[in-house]
């Protein structure tokens, strides 16, 4: 229960390292140059360092480790092709493997300055087809079980954003 609760609490900090990325890169519409992508990739390792430095004196060791792993390893890929460390399979911390799915799903179904939102069906199919390559295939059943709840959450968020935009 503590591990699960700490994952939920730490998840919003997974991209904290982006505070160290130049806004010109972070908010760029369109494709990154090689140099910009190299800079963007530093956010994972930077985020792990920030979390360790900021939280070590205020949070439990378990919480700090979970938050650090989520920030530092959520761009690792099951097949070893991710970054920043090139971790593969179960050498990627479980919390980072879970965060990877959540992060990609959010990126796909959310409108960004560089792309429109994908449909929930398209997002599901992209993640489903990436199980065993990008994502831990043992997490597929949990992703499938969460599908309706995820869609309901994002539909609610979109409705809230739409009503805020009209004010």
N, C-alpha and C positions, 0 to 999 in steps of 0.2 A: 504494500500500500504506500509506504514512504517513497519508494522508487517511482511508482506511477504518479503520485502527487507532485513529486519534484520534477518529473518530466513535464507535466502540465504547466507548472509554474515557470520552468526554465525556457520553454518553447518560444515565448515572445522575444527572448534575447538572442536567438540563434544568429541573427544578422547584425548584431551590435557593432561588429567590425567595419560595417559600411560607413560609420561616422568618420573613418580615416580615409575614405575614398573621396577624391576631388569631385565636387558637384557636377562639373562638366562631363565627367565620365559617368557618374551615378545616374544622372538625369538625361543622358544622351538618347535622343530618338534614333533608332536605326542600329545597325550592326557596329560592334566595337572593332577598332583596329587591333592588331596583335598586341601593341603596347598597352592599349586601354584594357584589353582582356587580361593581360598579365597583371595590371594594377588591380582590376576588379577581383581577381582570384586571391589577392592578399587578404581580403576581408575575413576569410575563414580563420586563418591562423591568428590574425590580429584580434579577432573577436575572442578567441580562446584566451589570449594573453590578457585582454581587458577584463574578462570575467574573473580570471584567477586573481589579478591584481586588485580588483574592486571588491570582490565578494569574500575572499578567503578569511578575513577577520570578522565577517558578519553573518555568514551562513554556515550550515553544516558542511562537513567534508564531502558527504554524498551529494548534496545539492550542487556544490561548486564543481565537482567532477562531472555530474550530469550536464550542467549548463555549459561547461568548458567543452565537453565532448560534442554536444549538439552544435555549438558554434564552430568548433574547429574541424569537424568531420562530416557535416551535413552535405558536402559536395563530393564525398568519396563515393565510388560506385562499386557495386557488388563484384563486377568483373575486373576491378583494379585500375580502371581508366580515369578515375576521378582525381581530385586535388584536395588539399595541398600535399598530402603525404603518400598518395598512391596506394592506400590500404585496399585490401581485397577481402571479400567474403566476411566471415565471422571475426576477422581482425578489426573490422569497423565496429565501434561500440553500438550496442543495440539501440540506444537512444538516438544516435546519429542516423541509423538506418530508418528508424521511424520518422525522424525529422525530415529526412530526404524525401520521403513520399509526401508528407504534408506540405513541404516547401514547394515541390514541383506542382502539386495539385493547386495550391494557392496561386502560383505563377501562371498556370494555364487558365484558370477560370476567372482571373482578375484582369481588368483592363489596365494596361501599363502605358507609359509614354511612348513606348516603341512597338506596341501591338494591341489589338483588340482582344477581348476575352474569348476563349474557346467555349463551346457548349460543354455541359457536364458530361455528355456522352463522349465527345471527342477527348476530353481530359481523361475520362476513365479508360478509354481505349489506348491512349498513349501510355499511360502508366501500366495498364495490364500487359501491353506488348513489351514493356521494358523490364518486366519481372525476370530475374535471372541474369540480366545484363546490368542495368542501372540499379535495380532494387533487389533486396533480399526476397527471394521467392517464397520463403516461409511466412512473410508478412501479407501475402496476397489475400488469404482468407480473412484477415482482420480489415484490410482495405475494403474488400467486398462487403463485409458485415457493416462497415461504417458508411457505405455509399449513400444511402438514403438520408442519414443524419447530416453528412457533409453537404449534400445538395440543399437540404432544408436550411442549414446554417447560412450558406452563401445566398440563397434566395432571400432570406430575411435581411442579410447585410445589404444586398442590392436594393431592396425596398426601402431600407432606412436611408441609404445614400441618396436615392431618388427623391425622397420626401425632404431631405436636408437641402438638396440642390434647388428645390422650388422655393424655398423660404427667402 
